[in-house]
Amino acid sequence: MQEHERRFNPEHLAKLDNPERRAMLPPEPLIAKLGVKGEVAVLDLGAGTGYFTLPIAQITDGTVYALDVEPKMLETIKNKAEEKGMENIRYVEGTLEQIPMEDATIDRVVASLVLHETEP
């Protein structure tokens, strides 16, 4: 994957999970509006540390796809999911510009604070 200056530096991943961010932007109200209960497949674009991926995976019986360009981010989510016994998350390495998934696979998409990282 080609890097560019817009991409989030994974060395700063603690910023994504800090309590101040969670207080300013709690994921639960947005997730409640998505209607992800039951067999709903969800794609989390730029999944980062699993800020949305993990709580969505807890309430859906469907598959949650965590897409990130950075393997370190996907590994972070995987470790957290394994600690919680979550098995409905799939880890997808790829870019926002060319999502490596089949058409008609997803029912809902989350794109929180990532669109500024795309190539123009």
CORFENKA-V599929 format. One record per helix or strand of 2 or more residues. SS is the DSSP state (2 for helix, 1 for strand). FROM is the first residue (numbers start at 1). LEN is the number of residues. If there is no record, write none. Layout:
SS & FROM & LEN
SS & FROM & LEN
This chain:
2 & 10 & 8
2 & 19 & 6
2 & 27 & 8
1 & 42 & 4
2 & 53 & 7
1 & 64 & 5
2 & 71 & 13
1 & 89 & 5
1 & 108 & 3
2 & 115 & 3
